[in-house]
Amino acid sequence: MSDRPADVVSPTTDQVLATKVSLADARAAGRVGYDKPTPQNSVMLLVDHQIGLMVGVRDFPSLATYKANVVALAQMAKALEIPVLISSSNAQWQNGDTMPELKDIFSDQPIYRRTGIINCYEDPTFRSAFDDLLGSTGRTHVIIAGVTIGTCCALPTLSMRNDGYQVFPVVDACGAWDDYEAQAAIARMSWAGAEPVTVFALGCELQADWKLPSGNDMLPPFTSQLPEYGWVVQNFWNNANQHAVPDPFGTVK
């Protein structure tokens, strides 16, 4: 006979709680404040994920892992209906075209093809599209990833921080020529007030509650592009009838 007290299971009707203190009051008290990205306040910029550039990425042990991160990030934006802007740089030359997977996922989106300006935020055509998107949606948080992290991601991040945007560089959906570039870029963006994030942690932050309707569409990026987690899920369902903890959702039969 166990002496453990009964478990306390939260009701499946529970919803996400807001912080007790408002962002403005937290900042007034001298704290940084938690101004988190959500599917409702964010846009996503995917900058220069081009096949000619990606082949030069050297800060990942495997380009397969890097590619999976980029694809997962794109799939999450699609699942959560986050508006996306895609840009390429000198695609007509050595940098090559945008990843085919991104073109497939966002087949209804144009690619803003810059013809020389390195910082996408400094490109008049891209800036116009960016301003139009944020103006029409009222969104203020920018999720960004690009190749390489030191230029395609860091430079627009610094520019957008200068102009007052909350920016979240997704560092493992970027790539670098070497570790020095990645470390310097992350340090520089952090110093400017951006908040570096990783793909799957960001996915959890955006989803916030697996009970939300987007949960079904958000699961595939986790299971297909993060195989370690996918195998955990598959193993669970293979043995679901032998669970030790009752399922409050009633999905395990």
N, C-alpha and C positions, 0 to 999 in steps of 0.2 A: 504494500500500500504506500503510495507516494505521499510525502508531506508537502509537496508543492501546492501553492494556492492555484485556484483556477485561472487559466489564461484570460486576458482581457482582449477581446477582438473588437476592433473599431467597426462601427456600422458601415455597411456598403453605401449608405446614403450620405456619408460624410463628404464634405467638399473642402478644397484647399483653403486654409486660413491665411488672411493677410497678416503682415507684421503688425505688432501692437503700436508701433510708432511710425508716423508718416515719414516719407523720405525727406521732406523739407525740415521737419522737426529733428530728425536724426542729424542732418547736416548742420542745423543751427546749434546742436549740442556738441559739435566738433567731431562727429563720427562720419565715416565715409558714406554710409547709407547703402541700402541694397536696392538698386534700380535695375531690376532683372529684365532680361529679354523675354518676351512672350510672343506667341503666334499673332497676337493682335497689335503689338507695338513695333514689330521688327520688319526690316527688309533684309535681303541677303544679296551680297555682291560676290560673284564668282569670277575672278580676274586671271586671265592668261593661263588657264589650265589647258595648255597646248602640247601636243605630242612631241614637238621638237624641243620644248623646254623641259618637259617632265622626264625625258630620258637622261637629263643631266643632274637629276636630284641625287644627292649623295648623303643626306642625313638620316635616311631610313635604312634599316638592314635589308629591306625588301621593297621593291617598287610595287609588288602586289599588295602589300599592306597599305602603302600610300594611296594607291588607286582605290582600294576598298573604302578608305576614309573619305575620299572625295565623293565617290558615288553615294555613300551612306548620307553624307551631308546634303547632297542634292535630293535624295529620296525623302529625307526628313522635311526639307522645305516644301516639297510637293505634297507630302502627306498632311502637313499642317497649313497648307495654302498660304505660305509666306511669299510675298512678291519677290521676284528674283530679277536681277540684272546680270547679264553675262557679257564679258568683254574679252577681246583678244588684241594682241599687239603684233603688228607686222606679220600677220598670218600668211601673207603672200610670199614671204621669204623663209628664213631659216627657222623661225619659231613654229611653223606648222599650224595646222587647224586645231580647233577646240576638240577636246576628247569626244569621241563618238557617243559615249554613254551620256554625257551632258546634253548633247544635241538630241538624243532620243528622249530623255526625261523631260526636257523642256522644248519639245518639238513645236510648240506654239509661241515661242519667244524668239525675238531677233537677237543676233549677236552684234554688239557694238564694237566694230573693228577699227581700232585706233591705228593710225598710219605713221606713228613716230613718237607721239607724246608718251612718255614712260608712265607717269603718275596718272591713272585713269581719272582721278578727281580734277586734274588740271586740263583734261581734254574737253573742249567746249561741247562736243556732241554728247559725250557720256555725261558730263555735268548737267546738261539740259535734261536728259532722260532721268537722272537721279533726282533733280529738283522737282520735275514733274511728278515722279512717283511718290516722293514724300509729301509734296503739296496736295496731291489728290487723295492720299490715304491718311494723312495726318500722323504718319509713323515717325518715330524719332530715334529708334535704336537700329544700329547697322551691324549686321553679322557679315564678316568678310573673310575670304580665303583667297590665296593667289600663289602663283609661282613666278618668281621666287619670293620667299617671305621677306627678304630684305628690301625688295623694290616693289613688286606688284601688290604686296599686302601692307608693308610698313609705311610706304610713302603716302598712299591715300589715307591710311589710318591717322597719320600725323596731321594731314590736312583737315580731315573731318573733325578731329579733336580740336583743332584750332577754331573751327567754325561751330563748335558746341554740341556735336553729336555724341551720343553714347555709342562706343564702338567695341565690338567683341571679335577680335581676330581668332580664327579657329586654327590654332598653330599646327595641328597634325593633319590638316587638310591643305596645308601649305607645303612647300618644299624648298630646300636650300642647296647651294653648291657644296656646303660643308657645315659642320656643327658650329663653327665660329659665326657664320652668317646668321644662322638660326638664333643662337644665343644673343647676339648683338641686337637683332631685330626685336626679339621678345623684350629685352631690357629697355630698348628705346621706346617701344610702344607702351610698355607699362609705366615708364617714367612720365609719359605724356598723358596718362590717365586712362588709357584703354585697358580692357580686361581680357587678357588671353584666356581662351577656353579650349577644350578638346571636343572632338566630334560627339562622342557618346555621352560625356557628361553634359554637354549642351543639349543633346537630345532629351535627356532626363529632365533638365531644367525647363525646357520648352513644353514637354508633355505634362509635367507636374503631377499628374494623376492618371494612372493607367485605366481608371474607370471612365475617363472622358471618351467621347465618340471617336476621336482620332487615334485611340489606342490600337485598334486593329490595323490601321494603315501605318502606324509607327513601328509595329513589331518587325516587319520584314527587314528594314535596315539593320536592326540589331541582330537578327538571326542569320541573315544572308551575308552581311558585310563584316560582322564580328563573329567569326565562326566559333570562338571559344564560348560565347554566350549562346549561340545557336545550338551547339551540342548539349549544353546544359538543359535548354528548353526541350530538345528532342528526347533526351534521356528521361526527363521528367514525364513526358507524355507516354513514353514507352512503358513506364512503371506507375502510371497514374492511379491504378486501382489499389496500390499498396501504400497509399499516403498515410502518414502518421498524424497530420494536423488536418482537422476538418476544413473543407473549402467553403468559406462564407458566401461565395458567388454561385455555388451549385454547378460549376462547370466540370468538376471531376466526378465521374460516375463510377 
